[in-house]
Amino acid sequence: MKTENQRAWWLVAPVVLLVAFNALVPLMTVVNYSVQETFGNNQFFWHGVGWFQDVLNSERFHAALGRQLLFTAIILVIEIPLGVAIALCMPKKGFWASVCLVLMALPLLIPWNVVGAMWNIFALPDIGLLGYALNAAGFDYDYTQQPLSAWFTVILMDVWHWTSLVVLLAYAGLVAIPDAYYQAAKIDGASAWKVFRHIQLPKMNRVLTIAILLRFMDSFMIYTEPFVLTGGGPGNATTFLSIDLVKIALGQFDLGPAAAMSLIYFVITLAVSWLFFTLMTRNEAK
Amino acid sequence: MARIELDNLAHSYASRPQADSDWALKRIHLEWRDGGAYALLGPSGCGKSTLLNLISGLLTPSQGRILFDGQDVTQLPPDQRHIAQVFQFPVVYDTMTVYDNLAFPLRNRGASPAQVDARVRDIAEMLELSDILSERASGLGADGKQKISMGRGLVREDVNVIMFDEPLTVIDPHLKWKLRSKLKELHQKVKVTMIYVTHDQTEALTFADEVVVMQDGEVVQVGAPVDLFERPAHTFVGHFIGSPGMNILPCEVKGGAAFYRGEHVEAANAGATVNGAAKLEIGVRPEFIRFAGPEDKGGAAVEVVHVADAGRHRIVETRIGQDRIYVLSPEGADIPSGGARLLFDPEKTRVYADGWLAGEQ
């Protein structure tokens, strides 16, 4: 006797449809482009893995990837410890706790291209407050001309924009620690460093894993802010992977190589995220 | 180890306490001898945890002094008072092994590795943790973690007092009993003053030599478990301790004799002066009431309402007018149905004036 009823599967249909149209179809279109050559007129020719080989062997891609990795590494090294440090300094309750939280949330509420535009003006050497002040202080600073200045500005902007996220996550982890832990540590005679090392850091473990993952993915895919700020320049100094990708896809309209590059980019992001996650949650599984 | 004195101790969480209710703790005056086992017993919010945190130094009192062996420690921080505290929720350092957890308070105080090792192994032996010293503390159950919390207190040789703040709340019922007897055993072995805070009368009465019963920030009675049971100083103690609690019935006192609903009731302290009391009551525990047989005379005529079987005995609920009287009837004894008469044990029946035991205050 068969009592199973398969009609319930129809209930999943709306979701399948939604996912298909906003994820699978676009992704498959990209896969489709990545293995074909086109000369316009909607004519396509099979090109196999040719574009992938081209991208992987291209010096331009290597350079962009290198810049991207360096940028992300610097961002993580600055933002994670800084975010944790700020969270540790924030009051845990009362009026000032709310004030701090609102202040911290502010940068996150500003649209990305507005952030880029703000810093673009803020850092101008002749009229911007930051640029003018730096030059007045004796630094030779011009982010539109010097690669180092451009990097400095992009990193400063990202730290300003996104450290808040780390702060908020770390703060959430900190306030979740019961008072008894601090009281026990006091009675056990633990120093402030030991409290941090043996209570606060282990209890923040999970939220920090999430913070690192989010900051990795976001900074690895950064586009809008440096695009508005420097447009990838001077030269190619701040041309990160996304900016390069858009240049190839829309600037040069090389659909095949751009599609191949997107897929490689996607796989790298996925692989590194997975690696981070596995490494950071390895201890918990034990 | 130390003798502890609380000298007119009072505490308020409000910055400028005005009304009586602003005070979490009202003028406590107590003295605890060295090496004793004490319990602070009272309902939630009675100020017992506040008192504990004042002794450990996690809070500074609004008024009064705390003395350890005659030395004023009121302003000292917790780590200089040489005390240990076990909290309601087990606190272990997740990143460390059981061994390192136990060693932590010693290492923080700069003990040599040899000293640490000897002490940790000693304490682990006592707490039956020896086999799992190298395991990570985070993997243990609540009872194991609570043992480590206790161990961190016991491991220090200079400890004046170990305080327990409802330590068995999160422990499974079948392990509670084990841990409780372990604690009692440890106390007999190490002879450190221990203060145990709880709202569970069984825990307090089994652990302590002397129980301090608190209500609304005040000490209501200090006494050995048997005193609290047989001679409650206040109707609150009578009602709070015991299951079911003491029967408290309105009464009149005329010429040194107590009357309940016009019937004469013999009471141990009926002769005490009760002049000026607004409220007079008699208190008698369900254990000390029995049903009158045909040969007995007098007694309160009641109606049996409900009988609950509690294993070794039965709890009989009876009614007389508006009053309910509980009777504990031993296993196998006959329980009359419908109408019955109750006899109170004269030695264990007492008169209370305005809540307090008449003739005492």
Interface residues (C-beta under 8 A of the other chain):
Chain A: P178 A180 Y181 Q183 A184 K186 I187 D188 G189 A190 S191 K194 R197 H198 I199 P202 K203 K286
Chain B: S56 L58 P77 P78 D79 I83 A84 Q85 F87 Q88 F89 V91 Y93 D94 T95 M96 F104 P105 N108 R109 R136 S149 R152
